[in-house]
Amino acid sequence: MVSFPDDLLEQIDTHARARHSTRSGFLREIAERELAAEAAQEQTEIEALLGDPVRLGGDATKLIRQDRRSR
């Protein structure tokens, strides 16, 4: 169970009605949007920390097959 102040519930209900949605549907939409935005921001931060990938050249598949054959 989640509790909200009455004035906030009124605002939520107003927005939900304007979107032809229910309170639950509206809150679910907001939660999904916020979680997706947070995940995207985390991904951006991780990519910034890691920097560009280092290209070492070569064909990994070919190298793995050669290694398997040599055993």
C-alpha distances in whole Angstrom, upper triangle without the diagonal:
4,7,10,13,15,18,16,14,18,19,16,17,21,21,19,22,25,24,24,20,17,14,12,16,16,13,14,18,17,15,18,21,20,20,23,24,24,25,28,29,28,31,33,33,34,37,38,38,40,42,45,45,48,51,53,55,56,54,52,52,56,56,53,56,59,57,56,60,61,60
4,7,10,12,15,12,11,15,16,14,15,18,18,17,20,22,22,22,19,16,12,11,15,14,11,13,16,15,13,17,19,17,18,21,22,21,23,26,26,27,29,31,31,32,35,36,37,39,41,43,44,47,50,52,54,55,54,51,52,56,55,53,56,59,57,57,60,62,61
4,7,9,12,10,9,13,14,13,14,17,18,17,20,22,22,23,20,17,13,13,16,16,13,15,18,16,15,19,20,19,20,23,24,23,26,28,28,29,31,33,33,34,37,38,38,41,43,45,46,49,52,55,56,58,57,54,55,59,58,57,59,62,60,60,64,65,64
4,6,8,6,6,10,11,10,12,15,15,15,18,20,20,21,18,16,12,13,16,14,12,15,17,15,15,19,20,18,20,23,23,23,25,28,27,28,31,32,32,34,37,37,38,40,42,44,46,49,52,55,56,58,57,55,56,59,59,57,60,63,62,61,65,66,65
4,6,5,6,9,10,11,12,14,16,16,18,20,21,22,20,18,14,16,19,17,15,18,20,17,18,22,22,21,23,26,25,25,28,30,29,31,34,35,34,37,39,39,40,43,44,47,48,52,54,57,59,61,60,58,59,62,62,61,63,66,65,65,68,70,69
4,5,5,6,9,10,10,12,14,15,16,18,20,21,19,16,13,16,18,16,15,19,20,18,19,23,23,22,25,27,27,27,30,32,32,33,36,37,37,39,42,42,43,45,47,49,51,54,57,60,61,63,62,60,61,65,65,63,65,68,67,67,70,72,71
4,5,5,6,9,10,11,13,14,15,17,19,20,19,17,14,17,19,16,15,19,20,18,19,23,23,22,24,27,26,27,30,31,31,32,35,36,36,38,41,41,42,44,46,48,50,53,56,59,61,62,61,60,61,64,64,63,65,68,67,67,71,72,71
4,5,5,6,9,10,11,12,14,15,17,18,17,15,12,14,16,13,12,16,16,14,16,19,19,18,21,23,22,23,26,27,27,29,32,32,32,35,37,37,38,41,42,44,46,50,52,55,57,59,58,56,57,60,61,59,62,64,63,63,67,68,68
4,5,5,6,8,10,10,12,14,15,16,14,12,9,11,14,11,11,14,15,14,15,19,19,19,21,23,23,24,27,28,28,30,33,33,34,36,38,39,40,42,44,46,47,51,53,56,58,59,58,56,57,61,61,59,62,65,64,63,67,68,68
4,5,5,6,9,10,11,12,14,15,14,12,10,13,15,13,13,17,17,16,18,21,21,21,23,26,25,26,29,30,30,32,35,35,36,39,40,41,42,45,46,48,49,53,55,58,60,61,60,59,59,63,63,62,64,67,66,66,69,71,70
4,5,5,6,9,10,11,13,14,13,13,10,13,14,11,12,15,15,13,16,19,18,18,21,23,22,24,27,27,27,30,32,32,33,36,37,38,39,42,43,44,46,50,52,55,57,58,57,56,57,60,61,59,62,65,64,64,67,69,68
4,5,5,6,9,10,11,12,10,9,7,10,11,8,8,12,12,10,13,16,15,16,18,20,20,22,24,25,26,28,30,31,32,34,35,36,38,40,41,43,44,48,50,53,54,56,55,53,54,57,58,56,59,62,61,61,64,66,65
4,5,5,6,9,10,10,9,8,6,10,11,8,10,13,13,13,15,18,18,19,21,23,23,25,27,28,29,31,33,34,35,37,39,39,41,43,44,46,47,51,53,56,57,58,57,56,56,60,60,59,61,64,63,63,66,68,67
4,5,5,6,9,10,10,10,9,13,13,10,12,15,15,14,17,19,19,20,23,24,24,26,28,29,29,32,34,34,35,38,39,40,42,44,44,46,48,51,53,56,58,59,58,56,57,61,61,60,62,65,65,64,67,69,69
4,5,5,6,9,8,9,9,12,11,8,10,13,12,11,15,16,15,17,20,21,20,23,25,25,26,29,30,31,32,35,36,36,38,40,41,42,44,48,50,53,54,55,54,53,53,57,58,56,59,62,61,61,64,66,66
4,5,5,6,5,6,6,9,8,5,8,11,10,11,14,15,15,17,19,20,21,23,25,25,27,29,30,31,33,35,36,37,39,41,41,43,44,48,50,53,54,55,53,52,52,56,57,55,57,60,60,60,63,65,64
4,5,5,6,7,8,11,10,9,12,14,14,14,17,19,19,20,23,24,24,26,28,29,30,32,34,34,36,38,39,40,43,44,45,46,47,51,53,56,57,58,56,55,55,59,60,58,60,63,63,63,66,68,68
4,6,8,10,11,14,12,10,14,16,14,14,18,19,18,20,23,23,23,26,28,28,29,32,33,33,35,37,38,39,41,43,43,44,46,50,51,55,55,57,55,54,55,58,59,58,60,63,63,62,65,67,67
4,5,9,10,12,10,8,12,13,11,12,16,16,15,18,20,20,21,24,25,25,27,29,30,31,33,35,36,37,39,41,41,42,43,47,48,52,52,53,52,51,51,55,56,54,56,59,59,59,62,64,64
4,7,10,12,10,9,13,14,13,15,18,18,18,20,23,23,24,26,28,28,30,32,33,34,36,38,38,40,42,43,44,45,46,50,51,54,54,56,54,53,53,56,57,56,57,61,61,60,63,65,65
4,7,8,6,6,10,11,10,12,15,15,16,18,20,20,22,24,25,26,28,30,31,32,34,36,37,38,40,41,42,43,44,48,49,52,53,54,52,51,51,54,55,54,55,59,58,58,61,63,63
4,5,5,6,8,10,10,12,14,15,16,18,20,21,22,24,26,27,28,30,31,33,35,36,37,39,41,42,43,44,45,49,50,53,54,55,53,52,52,55,56,55,56,60,59,58,61,64,63
4,5,5,6,9,10,11,12,14,15,16,18,20,21,22,24,26,27,29,30,32,33,35,36,37,39,41,42,43,44,48,50,53,54,55,53,52,52,56,56,54,56,60,59,58,61,64,63
4,5,5,6,9,10,10,12,14,15,16,18,20,21,22,24,26,27,28,30,31,33,34,36,37,39,40,42,42,46,48,50,52,53,51,49,49,53,53,51,53,57,56,55,58,60,60
4,6,5,6,9,10,10,12,14,15,16,18,20,21,22,24,26,27,28,30,31,33,35,36,37,39,40,41,44,46,49,49,50,49,47,47,51,51,50,51,55,54,53,57,59,58
4,5,5,6,9,10,11,12,14,15,17,18,20,21,23,24,26,27,29,30,32,33,35,36,37,39,40,44,45,48,49,50,49,47,48,51,52,50,52,56,55,55,58,60,59
4,5,5,6,9,10,10,12,14,15,16,18,20,21,22,24,26,27,28,30,31,33,35,36,37,39,42,44,47,48,50,48,46,47,50,51,49,51,55,54,53,57,58,58
4,5,5,6,8,10,10,12,14,15,16,18,20,21,22,24,26,27,28,30,32,33,34,36,36,40,42,45,46,47,45,43,44,47,48,46,48,51,50,50,53,55,54
4,5,5,6,9,10,11,12,14,15,16,18,20,21,22,24,26,27,29,30,32,33,34,35,39,40,43,44,45,44,42,43,46,47,45,47,51,50,50,53,55,54
4,6,5,6,9,10,11,12,14,15,16,18,20,21,22,24,26,27,29,30,31,33,34,38,40,43,44,46,44,43,43,47,47,46,48,51,51,50,54,55,55
4,5,5,6,9,10,10,12,14,15,16,18,20,21,22,24,26,27,29,30,32,33,36,38,41,43,44,43,41,41,45,45,44,46,49,48,48,51,53,53
4,6,5,6,9,10,11,12,14,15,16,18,20,21,22,24,26,27,28,29,30,34,36,39,40,41,40,38,38,42,42,41,43,46,45,45,48,50,50
4,6,5,6,9,10,11,12,14,15,16,18,20,21,23,24,26,27,28,29,33,35,38,39,41,39,38,39,42,43,41,44,47,46,46,49,51,51
4,5,5,6,9,10,11,12,14,15,16,18,20,21,23,24,26,27,29,32,35,38,39,41,40,38,39,43,43,42,44,47,46,46,50,51,51
4,5,5,6,9,10,11,12,14,15,16,18,20,21,22,24,26,27,30,33,35,37,38,37,35,36,40,40,39,41,44,43,43,46,48,47
4,5,5,6,9,10,11,12,14,15,16,18,20,21,22,23,24,28,30,33,34,36,35,33,34,37,38,37,39,42,41,41,44,46,46
4,5,5,6,9,10,11,12,14,15,16,18,20,21,22,24,28,30,33,34,36,36,34,35,39,39,38,41,43,43,43,46,48,48
4,5,5,6,9,10,11,12,14,15,17,18,20,22,23,27,29,32,34,36,35,34,35,38,38,37,40,43,42,42,45,47,46
4,5,5,6,9,10,11,12,14,15,16,18,20,21,24,27,29,31,33,32,30,31,35,35,34,36,39,38,38,42,43,43
4,5,5,6,9,10,11,12,14,15,16,18,19,23,25,28,29,31,31,29,31,34,34,33,36,38,38,38,42,43,43
4,5,5,6,9,10,11,12,14,15,17,19,23,25,28,30,32,32,31,33,36,36,35,38,40,39,40,43,44,45
4,5,5,6,9,10,11,12,14,16,18,21,24,27,29,31,31,29,31,34,33,33,36,38,37,38,41,42,42
4,5,5,6,9,10,11,12,14,15,18,21,24,26,27,27,26,27,31,30,30,33,35,34,35,38,39,39
4,5,5,6,9,10,10,12,14,18,20,24,25,28,28,27,29,32,32,31,34,36,36,37,40,41,41
4,5,5,6,9,10,13,15,18,21,24,26,29,29,28,30,33,32,32,35,37,36,37,41,41,41
4,5,5,6,9,11,12,15,19,21,24,26,26,24,27,30,29,28,32,34,32,34,37,37,38
4,5,5,6,8,9,13,16,19,21,23,24,23,25,28,27,27,30,32,31,33,36,36,37
4,6,5,8,11,14,17,20,23,25,26,25,28,31,30,30,33,35,34,36,39,39,40
4,6,9,11,14,17,19,22,25,26,25,28,30,29,29,33,34,33,34,38,38,38
4,7,8,10,14,16,19,21,22,21,24,26,25,25,29,30,29,31,34,34,35
4,6,9,12,15,18,21,22,21,24,26,25,26,30,31,30,32,35,35,36
4,6,9,12,15,18,19,19,22,24,23,24,27,28,28,30,33,33,34
4,6,9,12,14,15,15,18,20,19,20,23,24,24,26,29,29,31
4,6,9,12,14,14,17,19,18,19,22,23,22,25,27,27,29
4,6,9,11,12,15,16,15,17,20,20,21,23,25,25,27
4,7,9,10,14,14,13,15,18,18,18,21,22,22,24
4,7,9,12,12,11,14,16,16,17,20,21,21,24
4,6,9,8,8,11,13,12,14,17,18,18,21
4,6,5,6,9,10,11,12,14,16,17,19
4,5,5,6,9,10,10,12,14,15,17
4,5,5,6,9,10,11,12,14,16
4,6,5,6,9,10,11,12,15
4,5,5,6,9,10,11,13
4,5,5,6,9,10,11
4,5,5,6,9,10
4,5,5,6,9
4,5,5,7
4,5,6
4,5
4
